[in-house]
Amino acid sequence: MNITIIGRKCNPREDFRLRAEKRLSKIDKLFGEEATAKVTATVEKSCHIVEVTVTKSGMIFRAEESAENMIDALDNCVDSLIRQIRKNKTRLDKKLHSEVLDDFFEPLDEDEDFDIIREKTISLKPQSVEEAILQMNLLGHKFYMFLNADTDEINVVYKRNATGYGVIAPDNYK
């Protein structure tokens, strides 16, 4: 696994880098050499935030945790990733075609289904990103799908946990 470590408002020390490589080696055997992991460490006023994003074959696994020190935040973040993988083991087996998952986790008794309890259709009218954010806020939603007037593509705006907004746009790769 190719690991990239980025610091925001900080410069991660070597012991953090070594700890990140050691902890991510636990899940490295699940993904192999083709996978990439991006570890982002951020220092805020009262806490340290670590975000880990692992990408392989179009699948993205992401976790973000905060703690009083950066090492604890990293440990919590990797544990959260492992819980995500364990919870979705059977679905990941089908997607990744990996027998390694059977060795890595104990089998679960029941297979959890996705229960879709509501379907919604929406009419998409061309909007700017600013208009979409305004509409999302007026509706009181945390995300809003719209047809981007500038790119003529379907996008999603969302309210980020900390501050600000984000936009999700298609990558258009095949």
TORVEX-370274 format. One line per field, with one value per residue: residue in one letter; chain; x negated, y, z negated of N, C-alpha, C, O in turn. Coordinates in nm, 2 decimals, m for minus. Atoms other than C-alpha are relative to their C-alpha. Layout:
REM TORVEX-370274
rest = c(a,...) .
kette = c(A,...) .
n.px = c(X,...) .
n.py = c(Y,...) .
n.pz = c(Z,...) .
ca.px = c(X,...) .
ca.py = c(Y,...) .
ca.pz = c(Z,...) .
c.px = c(X,...) .
c.py = c(Y,...) .
c.pz = c(Z,...) .
o.px = c(X,...) .
o.py = c(Y,...) .
o.pz = c(Z,...) .
REM end
This chain:
REM TORVEX-370274
rest = c(m,n,i,t,i,i,g,r,k,c,n,p,r,e,d,f,r,l,r,a,e,k,r,l,s,k,i,d,k,l,f,g,e,e,a,t,a,k,v,t,a,t,v,e,k,s,c,h,i,v,e,v,t,v,t,k,s,g,m,i,f,r,a,e,e,s,a,e,n,m,i,d,a,l,d,n,c,v,d,s,l,i,r,q,i,r,k,n,k,t,r,l,d,k,k,l,h,s,e,v,l,d,d,f,f,e,p,l,d,e,d,e,d,f,d,i,i,r,e,k,t,i,s,l,k,p,q,s,v,e,e,a,i,l,q,m,n,l,l,g,h,k,f,y,m,f,l,n,a,d,t,d,e,i,n,v,v,y,k,r,n,a,t,g,y,g,v,i,a,p,d,n,y,k) .
kette = c(A,A,A,A,A,A,A,A,A,A,A,A,A,A,A,A,A,A,A,A,A,A,A,A,A,A,A,A,A,A,A,A,A,A,A,A,A,A,A,A,A,A,A,A,A,A,A,A,A,A,A,A,A,A,A,A,A,A,A,A,A,A,A,A,A,A,A,A,A,A,A,A,A,A,A,A,A,A,A,A,A,A,A,A,A,A,A,A,A,A,A,A,A,A,A,A,A,A,A,A,A,A,A,A,A,A,A,A,A,A,A,A,A,A,A,A,A,A,A,A,A,A,A,A,A,A,A,A,A,A,A,A,A,A,A,A,A,A,A,A,A,A,A,A,A,A,A,A,A,A,A,A,A,A,A,A,A,A,A,A,A,A,A,A,A,A,A,A,A,A,A,A,A,A) .
n.px = c(m0.08,0.08,m0.05,0.03,m0.04,m0.01,m0.02,m0.06,0.03,0.10,0.09,0.01,0.13,0.03,m0.07,m0.14,0.01,0.03,m0.12,m0.10,0.04,m0.02,m0.14,m0.06,0.04,m0.10,m0.09,0.08,m0.01,m0.13,m0.01,0.11,0.09,m0.06,m0.07,0.07,m0.06,0.04,m0.02,0.00,0.00,m0.03,0.00,m0.10,0.03,m0.01,0.01,0.07,m0.10,0.06,m0.09,0.06,m0.08,0.06,m0.06,0.05,m0.09,m0.12,m0.06,0.06,m0.02,0.04,m0.03,0.05,m0.02,0.07,0.04,0.08,0.13,m0.01,0.01,m0.13,m0.09,0.04,m0.04,m0.15,m0.04,0.03,m0.10,m0.13,0.01,m0.01,m0.14,m0.07,0.03,m0.06,m0.14,m0.04,0.09,m0.06,m0.01,0.13,0.04,m0.05,0.06,0.14,0.04,0.11,m0.02,0.07,m0.10,m0.04,0.10,0.02,m0.11,m0.08,m0.13,m0.12,m0.12,m0.11,0.04,m0.08,m0.04,m0.03,m0.14,m0.04,m0.13,m0.07,0.06,m0.04,0.04,0.01,0.02,0.13,0.01,0.14,0.03,0.14,0.03,m0.05,m0.15,m0.02,0.03,m0.11,m0.11,0.02,m0.02,m0.14,m0.07,0.05,0.07,0.14,0.06,m0.10,0.04,m0.05,0.07,0.09,m0.02,0.13,0.06,m0.11,0.01,m0.06,0.09,m0.06,0.07,m0.03,0.05,0.11,m0.01,0.07,m0.05,m0.01,m0.07,0.07,m0.06,0.04,m0.02,0.04,0.14,m0.02,0.10,m0.06) .
n.py = c(m0.12,m0.12,m0.08,m0.14,m0.07,m0.14,m0.08,m0.13,m0.08,0.07,0.08,0.13,0.05,0.13,0.11,0.01,0.07,0.14,0.06,0.01,0.11,0.12,0.02,0.03,0.13,0.09,0.02,0.00,0.13,0.01,m0.08,0.02,m0.10,m0.10,m0.09,m0.12,m0.05,m0.14,m0.03,m0.14,m0.04,m0.14,m0.05,m0.11,m0.06,0.09,0.14,0.04,0.07,0.08,0.05,0.10,0.04,0.11,0.02,0.12,0.05,m0.08,0.00,m0.10,0.02,m0.12,m0.02,m0.12,0.01,m0.11,0.03,m0.10,0.01,0.05,0.14,0.05,m0.03,0.09,0.13,0.01,m0.01,0.14,0.09,m0.03,0.06,0.15,0.02,m0.01,0.12,0.12,m0.01,0.02,0.11,0.08,m0.08,m0.03,0.12,0.00,m0.11,0.01,0.14,0.02,0.10,m0.04,m0.04,0.12,0.02,m0.12,m0.02,0.11,m0.01,m0.05,0.09,m0.04,m0.10,m0.11,m0.05,m0.14,m0.02,m0.13,m0.02,m0.11,m0.04,m0.14,m0.05,m0.14,m0.06,m0.07,m0.12,m0.05,m0.10,m0.02,0.06,m0.09,0.02,0.13,m0.01,m0.08,0.08,0.10,m0.06,m0.03,0.12,0.05,0.12,0.00,0.01,m0.04,0.04,m0.10,m0.01,m0.11,m0.08,m0.02,0.12,0.08,0.13,0.01,m0.02,0.00,m0.09,0.05,m0.07,0.07,0.01,m0.11,m0.12,m0.01,0.09,0.08,0.04,0.13,0.00,0.13,0.01,0.04,0.10,0.13) .
n.pz = c(0.00,m0.01,0.11,m0.01,0.12,m0.02,0.12,m0.02,0.12,0.08,m0.08,0.07,0.03,m0.05,0.08,m0.05,m0.13,0.03,0.06,m0.11,m0.09,0.07,0.01,m0.13,m0.05,0.04,m0.11,m0.13,m0.07,m0.06,m0.12,m0.08,m0.05,m0.08,0.08,0.05,0.12,0.03,0.14,0.02,0.14,0.02,0.14,0.03,0.13,0.11,m0.03,m0.12,m0.09,m0.10,m0.10,m0.09,m0.12,m0.07,m0.13,m0.08,m0.11,0.00,0.14,0.09,0.14,0.06,0.14,0.06,0.15,0.07,0.14,0.06,m0.07,m0.14,0.00,0.04,m0.11,m0.10,0.05,m0.01,m0.14,m0.06,0.06,m0.07,m0.14,0.01,0.03,m0.13,m0.08,0.07,m0.01,m0.14,m0.04,m0.11,m0.11,m0.04,m0.07,m0.14,m0.07,m0.01,m0.03,0.09,0.11,0.12,0.09,0.09,0.10,0.08,0.09,0.03,m0.08,0.07,0.00,m0.09,m0.10,0.01,m0.12,0.00,0.00,m0.06,0.05,m0.07,m0.13,m0.03,m0.13,0.00,m0.13,0.00,m0.08,0.00,0.10,0.04,0.13,0.11,0.01,0.06,0.14,0.06,0.00,0.10,0.13,0.02,0.03,0.13,m0.03,0.01,m0.14,m0.11,m0.14,m0.09,m0.13,0.00,m0.12,m0.07,m0.05,m0.05,0.06,0.13,0.11,0.14,0.10,0.13,0.11,0.06,0.15,0.07,m0.05,m0.14,m0.09,m0.10,m0.13,m0.06,m0.14,m0.06,m0.05,m0.14,m0.05,m0.03) .
ca.px = c(0.00,m0.13,m0.09,m0.09,m0.10,0.01,0.00,0.24,0.14,m0.13,m0.42,m0.38,m0.68,m0.86,m0.71,m0.36,m0.47,m0.61,m0.29,m0.07,m0.27,m0.25,0.12,0.21,0.01,0.29,0.52,0.25,0.29,0.66,0.59,0.25,m0.01,0.24,0.41,0.33,0.38,0.38,0.34,0.42,0.33,0.48,0.42,0.71,0.72,0.82,0.78,0.59,0.79,0.67,0.84,0.75,0.87,0.79,0.86,0.85,1.03,1.27,1.37,1.31,1.28,1.27,1.25,1.20,1.14,1.03,0.85,0.63,0.31,0.24,0.14,0.47,0.66,0.47,0.53,0.91,0.92,0.76,0.99,1.29,1.17,1.14,1.49,1.62,1.45,1.57,1.93,1.94,1.72,1.96,2.02,1.65,1.58,1.79,1.63,1.27,1.27,1.05,1.01,0.79,1.10,1.19,0.86,0.86,1.21,1.42,1.75,2.06,2.38,2.62,2.59,2.73,2.94,2.98,3.33,3.45,3.74,3.81,3.75,3.76,3.76,3.65,3.66,3.32,3.30,2.97,2.83,2.51,2.33,2.43,2.80,2.78,2.63,2.90,3.17,3.02,3.01,3.37,3.48,3.28,3.10,2.74,2.69,2.86,2.84,2.86,2.77,2.47,2.54,2.17,2.07,2.41,2.34,2.52,2.35,2.41,2.34,2.32,2.26,1.92,1.89,1.64,1.71,1.81,1.95,1.84,1.92,1.92,1.88,1.85,1.50,1.62,1.36,1.44) .
ca.py = c(0.00,0.34,0.57,0.95,1.16,1.52,1.78,2.07,2.34,2.10,1.90,1.53,1.39,1.08,0.87,0.96,0.85,0.52,0.46,0.53,0.28,0.02,0.06,0.06,m0.25,m0.43,m0.36,m0.35,m0.73,m0.68,m0.43,m0.52,m0.31,m0.13,0.05,0.40,0.55,0.92,1.02,1.38,1.52,1.85,2.05,2.26,2.47,2.19,1.87,1.68,1.54,1.25,1.15,0.83,0.76,0.42,0.38,0.06,m0.03,0.26,0.17,0.44,0.38,0.68,0.75,1.07,1.08,1.35,1.32,1.51,1.38,1.28,0.92,0.85,1.01,0.79,0.47,0.55,0.63,0.29,0.11,0.28,0.17,m0.19,m0.17,m0.05,m0.33,m0.59,m0.46,m0.48,m0.80,m1.00,m0.71,m0.63,m1.00,m0.97,m0.64,m0.71,m1.08,m1.13,m1.45,m1.26,m1.12,m1.47,m1.50,m1.15,m1.15,m1.40,m1.49,m1.30,m1.48,m1.28,m1.08,m0.74,m0.61,m0.25,m0.16,0.12,0.27,0.57,0.66,1.02,1.16,1.52,1.75,1.88,2.24,2.40,2.60,2.75,2.61,2.91,2.87,2.50,2.58,2.84,2.59,2.32,2.56,2.67,2.31,2.24,1.95,1.84,1.77,1.87,1.72,1.96,2.01,2.23,2.51,2.56,2.20,2.05,1.76,1.63,1.75,1.73,2.01,1.92,2.08,1.98,1.87,2.14,2.44,2.53,2.33,2.07,1.98,1.63,1.61,1.30,1.19,1.05,0.77,0.43) .
ca.pz = c(0.00,0.09,m0.21,m0.19,m0.51,m0.50,m0.78,m0.80,m1.05,m1.17,m1.05,m1.16,m1.34,m1.25,m1.53,m1.39,m1.04,m1.18,m1.38,m1.08,m0.86,m1.14,m1.20,m0.83,m0.78,m0.96,m0.67,m0.40,m0.34,m0.26,0.02,0.16,0.35,0.57,0.28,0.17,m0.17,m0.25,m0.61,m0.69,m1.04,m1.15,m1.47,m1.60,m1.91,m2.15,m1.96,m1.69,m1.39,m1.18,m0.86,m0.67,m0.32,m0.16,0.22,0.42,0.75,0.72,0.36,0.10,m0.27,m0.49,m0.86,m1.07,m1.44,m1.69,m2.02,m2.26,m2.09,m1.73,m1.81,m1.98,m1.69,m1.45,m1.65,m1.67,m1.30,m1.20,m1.44,m1.28,m0.93,m1.05,m1.20,m0.86,m0.68,m0.93,m0.91,m0.53,m0.50,m0.27,m0.04,m0.02,0.06,0.37,0.47,0.40,0.47,0.17,m0.03,m0.27,m0.43,m0.56,m0.73,m0.87,m1.03,m1.20,m1.01,m1.11,m1.20,m1.00,m0.68,m0.72,m0.43,m0.32,m0.41,m0.17,m0.35,m0.12,0.24,0.36,0.71,0.77,1.06,1.15,1.27,1.37,1.07,0.96,0.66,0.45,0.54,0.45,0.11,0.05,0.15,m0.08,m0.38,m0.31,m0.31,m0.63,m0.47,m0.51,m0.14,0.19,0.54,0.83,1.20,1.21,1.46,1.53,1.60,1.70,1.46,1.15,0.84,0.46,0.21,m0.15,m0.49,m0.63,m1.00,m1.10,m0.89,m0.54,m0.25,0.00,0.36,0.50,0.87,1.10,1.20,1.54,1.56,1.70) .
c.px = c(m0.09,0.07,m0.06,0.04,m0.01,0.03,0.07,m0.01,m0.09,m0.09,m0.02,m0.14,m0.02,0.07,0.15,0.00,m0.02,0.13,0.10,m0.03,0.03,0.14,0.07,m0.05,0.10,0.10,m0.06,0.02,0.14,0.00,m0.12,m0.08,0.07,0.08,m0.08,0.07,m0.05,0.04,m0.02,0.01,0.02,0.00,0.09,m0.04,m0.01,m0.01,m0.09,0.10,m0.09,0.10,m0.08,0.09,m0.08,0.08,m0.05,0.12,0.13,0.08,m0.07,0.04,m0.05,0.04,m0.06,0.02,m0.08,m0.03,m0.10,m0.14,0.02,m0.01,0.13,0.10,m0.03,0.05,0.16,0.04,m0.02,0.10,0.14,0.00,0.02,0.14,0.09,m0.01,0.07,0.16,0.05,m0.08,0.06,0.01,m0.14,m0.06,0.04,m0.07,m0.15,m0.05,m0.12,0.02,m0.07,0.09,0.04,m0.10,m0.01,0.11,0.07,0.14,0.11,0.12,0.10,m0.05,0.10,0.04,0.02,0.15,0.03,0.14,0.08,m0.08,0.05,m0.04,0.00,m0.01,m0.13,0.00,m0.14,m0.01,m0.15,m0.02,0.06,0.15,0.03,m0.02,0.11,0.13,m0.01,0.02,0.15,0.08,m0.04,m0.07,m0.15,m0.07,0.11,m0.06,0.06,m0.08,m0.08,0.01,m0.13,m0.06,0.11,m0.01,0.08,m0.10,0.08,m0.08,0.04,m0.07,m0.11,0.02,m0.06,0.06,0.01,0.08,m0.09,0.08,m0.05,0.04,m0.04,m0.14,0.00,m0.11,0.07,m0.08) .
c.py = c(0.12,0.10,0.14,0.07,0.15,0.07,0.13,0.07,m0.07,m0.07,m0.13,m0.05,m0.14,m0.12,m0.01,m0.08,m0.15,m0.07,m0.02,m0.12,m0.13,m0.04,m0.04,m0.13,m0.11,m0.02,0.00,m0.14,m0.02,0.07,m0.03,0.12,0.11,0.11,0.12,0.05,0.14,0.03,0.15,0.03,0.15,0.04,0.11,0.05,m0.10,m0.15,m0.02,m0.09,m0.08,m0.06,m0.10,m0.04,m0.11,m0.02,m0.12,m0.03,0.08,0.00,0.10,m0.03,0.12,0.01,0.13,m0.01,0.12,m0.05,0.11,0.00,m0.07,m0.15,m0.07,0.01,m0.10,m0.14,m0.02,0.00,m0.14,m0.10,0.02,m0.06,m0.15,m0.04,0.01,m0.12,m0.12,0.00,m0.04,m0.11,m0.07,0.08,0.03,m0.13,0.00,0.11,m0.02,m0.14,m0.05,m0.11,0.04,0.05,m0.11,m0.02,0.11,0.02,m0.13,0.01,0.06,m0.09,0.03,0.10,0.11,0.05,0.15,0.02,0.14,0.03,0.12,0.02,0.14,0.03,0.16,0.05,0.08,0.12,0.05,0.11,0.02,m0.07,0.08,m0.01,m0.14,0.00,0.08,m0.09,m0.11,0.06,0.04,m0.12,m0.06,m0.14,0.01,m0.02,0.03,m0.04,0.10,m0.02,0.12,0.07,0.03,m0.12,m0.09,m0.14,0.00,0.01,m0.01,0.10,m0.06,0.09,m0.08,0.00,0.12,0.13,0.00,m0.11,m0.07,m0.02,m0.13,0.00,m0.14,0.01,m0.03,m0.09,m0.13,m0.11) .
c.pz = c(0.00,m0.10,0.01,m0.13,0.02,m0.14,0.03,m0.14,m0.09,0.10,m0.08,m0.03,0.05,m0.07,0.04,0.13,m0.02,m0.05,0.10,0.09,m0.08,m0.01,0.13,0.05,m0.04,0.11,0.14,0.07,0.06,0.14,0.10,0.05,0.07,m0.08,m0.04,m0.12,m0.02,m0.14,m0.02,m0.15,m0.01,m0.15,m0.01,m0.14,m0.12,0.03,0.13,0.08,0.10,0.09,0.09,0.11,0.08,0.13,0.07,0.10,m0.01,m0.13,m0.09,m0.14,m0.07,m0.15,m0.05,m0.14,m0.06,m0.14,m0.05,0.06,0.13,0.01,m0.03,0.11,0.11,m0.03,0.02,0.14,0.07,m0.05,0.07,0.14,m0.01,m0.03,0.13,0.09,m0.05,0.02,0.14,0.07,0.13,0.13,0.06,0.07,0.14,0.08,0.02,0.04,m0.08,m0.10,m0.12,m0.10,m0.10,m0.11,m0.10,m0.10,m0.02,0.07,m0.09,0.01,0.10,0.10,0.00,0.14,m0.01,0.01,0.06,m0.05,0.07,0.13,0.03,0.15,m0.01,0.14,m0.01,0.09,m0.01,m0.11,m0.02,m0.14,m0.12,m0.01,m0.06,m0.15,m0.07,m0.01,m0.11,m0.14,m0.02,m0.03,m0.14,0.02,m0.02,0.13,0.10,0.13,0.10,0.13,0.01,0.13,0.07,0.07,0.07,m0.05,m0.13,m0.10,m0.13,m0.08,m0.13,m0.11,m0.07,m0.15,m0.07,0.04,0.15,0.07,0.09,0.12,0.04,0.14,0.06,0.06,0.15,0.05,0.02,m0.04) .
o.px = c(m0.19,0.19,m0.18,0.16,m0.11,0.11,0.02,0.02,m0.10,m0.07,m0.09,m0.22,0.07,0.10,0.20,0.08,0.04,0.16,0.18,0.06,0.08,0.18,0.15,0.01,0.10,0.15,0.00,0.04,0.15,0.07,m0.10,m0.06,0.03,0.11,m0.20,0.19,m0.17,0.15,m0.13,0.11,m0.05,0.05,0.08,m0.13,m0.11,0.00,m0.12,0.17,m0.18,0.21,m0.19,0.21,m0.19,0.20,m0.18,0.23,0.24,0.17,m0.20,0.16,m0.17,0.15,m0.17,0.14,m0.18,0.04,m0.13,m0.21,0.11,0.06,0.17,0.18,0.06,0.11,0.21,0.14,0.07,0.15,0.21,0.10,0.09,0.19,0.18,0.08,0.13,0.21,0.16,m0.10,m0.01,m0.01,m0.16,m0.14,m0.05,m0.11,m0.20,m0.17,m0.22,0.12,m0.05,0.06,0.06,m0.07,m0.05,0.09,0.07,0.18,0.11,0.13,0.16,m0.14,0.22,m0.05,0.03,0.21,0.01,0.23,0.19,m0.20,0.17,m0.15,0.08,m0.07,m0.15,0.02,m0.20,0.07,m0.23,0.07,0.11,0.20,0.13,0.06,0.16,0.19,0.09,0.09,0.20,0.18,0.03,m0.07,m0.21,m0.19,0.23,m0.17,0.17,m0.18,m0.03,m0.01,m0.13,m0.11,0.07,0.03,0.10,m0.20,0.20,m0.20,0.15,m0.16,m0.08,0.08,0.01,0.14,m0.06,0.16,m0.20,0.21,m0.17,0.16,m0.14,m0.18,m0.09,m0.15,0.18,m0.05) .
o.py = c(0.13,0.13,0.16,0.05,0.20,0.02,0.20,0.02,m0.04,m0.08,m0.14,m0.05,m0.20,m0.22,m0.12,m0.16,m0.23,m0.18,m0.12,m0.20,m0.23,m0.15,m0.12,m0.18,m0.22,m0.13,m0.03,m0.14,m0.11,0.02,m0.01,0.23,0.23,0.22,0.11,0.04,0.17,0.02,0.21,0.00,0.23,m0.04,0.21,0.00,m0.11,m0.23,0.07,m0.17,m0.02,m0.11,m0.07,m0.08,m0.09,m0.03,m0.14,m0.05,0.02,0.08,0.10,m0.04,0.16,m0.04,0.17,m0.03,0.16,m0.13,0.20,0.10,m0.15,m0.21,m0.16,m0.08,m0.15,m0.21,m0.12,m0.07,m0.18,m0.18,m0.08,m0.11,m0.21,m0.14,m0.07,m0.17,m0.20,m0.10,m0.09,m0.11,m0.09,0.03,0.03,m0.12,m0.04,0.08,0.00,m0.15,m0.10,m0.10,m0.02,0.04,m0.09,m0.06,0.09,0.07,m0.22,0.12,0.04,m0.16,m0.05,0.18,0.09,0.08,0.21,m0.02,0.24,m0.05,0.14,0.02,0.16,m0.01,0.22,m0.02,0.16,0.11,0.04,0.20,m0.07,m0.10,0.03,m0.02,m0.15,m0.06,0.04,m0.09,m0.14,0.00,0.03,m0.12,m0.15,m0.21,0.12,0.00,0.03,0.00,0.14,m0.09,0.23,0.02,0.04,m0.11,m0.19,m0.24,0.11,m0.06,m0.01,0.10,m0.12,0.16,m0.19,0.09,0.18,0.19,m0.08,m0.18,m0.03,m0.02,m0.15,0.03,m0.20,0.12,0.00,m0.08,m0.15,m0.23) .
o.pz = c(m0.08,m0.09,0.03,m0.17,0.06,m0.21,0.12,m0.24,m0.21,0.22,m0.18,0.07,0.09,m0.01,0.04,0.16,0.05,m0.01,0.11,0.13,m0.01,0.01,0.13,0.15,0.02,0.13,0.24,0.19,0.15,0.23,0.22,m0.01,0.07,m0.03,m0.05,m0.14,0.00,m0.18,0.02,m0.21,0.06,m0.23,0.06,m0.20,m0.19,m0.06,0.20,0.02,0.16,0.04,0.13,0.09,0.12,0.13,0.07,0.05,0.01,m0.15,m0.08,m0.16,m0.05,m0.18,m0.01,m0.19,0.00,m0.20,0.02,0.06,0.15,0.09,0.03,0.14,0.17,0.05,0.06,0.18,0.14,0.02,0.09,0.19,0.07,0.02,0.15,0.15,0.02,0.05,0.16,0.19,0.22,0.24,0.18,0.16,0.23,0.20,0.13,0.07,m0.03,m0.18,m0.23,m0.22,m0.22,m0.22,m0.22,m0.21,0.06,0.10,m0.21,0.11,0.16,0.07,0.02,0.22,m0.12,0.11,m0.02,m0.01,0.04,0.13,0.01,0.19,m0.07,0.23,m0.10,0.21,m0.11,m0.12,0.02,m0.20,m0.22,m0.13,m0.14,m0.23,m0.18,m0.11,m0.18,m0.22,m0.13,m0.10,m0.19,m0.08,m0.03,0.14,0.06,0.17,0.09,0.14,0.01,0.24,0.20,0.18,0.14,0.02,m0.19,m0.10,m0.13,m0.09,m0.15,m0.08,m0.11,m0.21,m0.16,m0.03,0.21,0.01,0.11,0.11,0.05,0.18,0.00,0.10,0.22,0.17,m0.04,m0.02) .
REM end
